[in-house]
């Protein structure tokens, strides 16, 4: 095999070597972008889904088995079914990522390999269709397209599925050109895998080829004089044998897909994505996923997809409008050539008699491939009208910088880059073919061959510079936007990156609802939920205690942040990874000391449980007038409830009671607040929330409490998270110290 590879490399000419270099460059660029611009993953939280699925596959699993704790470990876009959690996506892209995870410990190797493979296959497909120079230019245009760069560099399924679709197209055309049953079988396997990966995407890409195959098979069947003579596979006409093999292998993977559906959802016709959101498929009318729904009408489909196509033409194809102009030029050249030429394939090119290298075979193949590429353009555009995903990705149709499409382009149209790049490559090749003619014309006009050559060289150099600048300019904008997102993520995960976990259990917040990896897809669990670090959702206190009981010997942490988590890349948060412990005893005596600025008229101390209990007061409070520059508050947690000893001894008890405030014995969150009030009525509140429950020892608490400081309100969530080591997040006079010890009665 090594000798054969060396022989093939030795036979490569300059165009072939250039194609190899372009493909390798695409792979290197993709790896570099993935490792830098997406170092902590992108704003598309599907990445976490596929990487979690890849880890499951490496562990020999298709799902998590979390039992009664499923809700605590529920990842984004996973379906919960009787304690098991399985992803809504089919496993093909995840299997590709898992391959490099297992071999190299780095899934980005797969991204690089897929990008290089796509560029190489675009070259091959362009070469088969319009010649090798056009194929080389097509590979450059594809690899330089901002949508290819951004989407291929993230752990998303679009580029891997296109790799399968391109393999199918190249193998299909080679089977037509060479009469090869082997290539036909490869085509069937490739499109079958693409179907297993993304069924709708594969069907849209393959539709023109399927129509062509049916037409050829029907034509071959009509030419059979004696059907009884077709008693063996070898006696079948070549088109029937080849396209039949493609259909057979493709159908096998359709069967595998349906079997996977049975394994995951219990029904062959219910895909996991349908189990997750039954109204999230193709079609018009009400479309819904979770709490997001829209009345998807044909008018809305036309508006959204028109906008998406404009975005591709002006922003997401290589060199923007210049690349689109080249594609239009190439399309015009292709149509003109197709209409002007005869069809050498009719009656011979597809009956197995034409072989590689013959002039008639090449012309016949190109005449076949040209409408197939045009058909892919039409099927992708028309097919996406029926899917509301493009509308969702665009978000605000009036703002090209909004929505996921602003970061990756209209990625549901990713396959559209293939025909656009190839027709663009033909446009480049057509332009290059005019150069000798232009040089001769100039030489005749000027009387100097040298002047003509210099003029042509200047024009070519200028065109290359203009195209290069346009390509860089088109790619830089989305890369900059994604880099801003990554800077936000890098800052948010700084405390996690700086920590070496050993048997850790980390509770993470839920700003977007009770989902793991939405938004914190960087914090993922392993397949056994038992790695060096396990991430659990910070939820109801009873549910949190259930997680703590299931992992009794782990080092505990709470991940939080100061600020408000939004999709805005400029809205950074300051992270906090806080060590926790579990304290239990007959009672827990706590003391909280807070700083008080000048001109504070009074301070109100209050205890308020979230759940409470049926008997006893639902809260207790007392007021301190004219507090000093610091105020110490004592409070005690017992099985009977939380007591404020100061309520009976304060200068102004304000109606407070020394009777303990009961909490839910199964688990509760008790808030102890100190609210400072100035003479004008403005307030500043120190808030701490401690998770408590009754235990065999008496009472148990997770320590320290969650602390926050709030202006004008008594509760402000993560926006006011107290960070003692970040003085810029609160006024300089703020002091917030709390300590506790367990005691026996």
Secondary structure, 3 states (H helix, E strand, C coil): CHHHHHHHHHCCCHHHHHHHHHHHHHHHHHHHHHHHCCCCCCCCCHHHHHHHHHHHHHCCCCCEECHHHHHHHCECCEEEECCEEEECCCCHHHHHHHHHHHHHCCCHHHHHHHHHHHHHHHHHHHHHHHCHHHHHHHHHHHHHCHHHHHHHCCCCHHHHHHHHHHHHHHHHHHHHHHCCHHHHHHHHHHHHHHHHHCHHHHHHHHHHHHHHHHHHHHHHHHCCCCHHHCCCHHHCCHHHHHHHHHHHHHHHHHHHHHHHHHHHHCCCCCCHHHHHCCCCCCCCEEEEECCEEEEECHHHHHHHHHHHHHHHHHHHCCCCHHHHHHHHHHHHHHHHHHHHCCCCCCCCCCCCCCCCCCHHHHHHHHHHHHHHHHHHHHHHHHHHHCCCHHHHHHCCCCCCCCCCHHHHCCHHHCCHHHHHHHHHHHHHHHHHHHHHHHHHHHHHHHCCHHHHHHHHHHHHHHHHHHHHHHHHHHHHHHHHHHHHHHHHHHHHCHHHHCCCCCCEEEEECCCCCCCECCCCCCCCCCCCCCCCEEEEECCCHHHHHHHHHHCCCCEEEEEEEECCCCCCCCCCCEEEEEEEEEEEECEEEEEEEEECCCCEEEEEEEEEECCCCCCCCCEEEEEEECCCCEEEEEEEEECCEEECHHHHCCCECCCCCCCCECCCCCCEEEEEEEEEEECCCCEEEEEEEEEEEEECCEEEEEEEEEEEEEECCCCCHHHHECCCCCHHHCCCCCCEEEEEEEECC
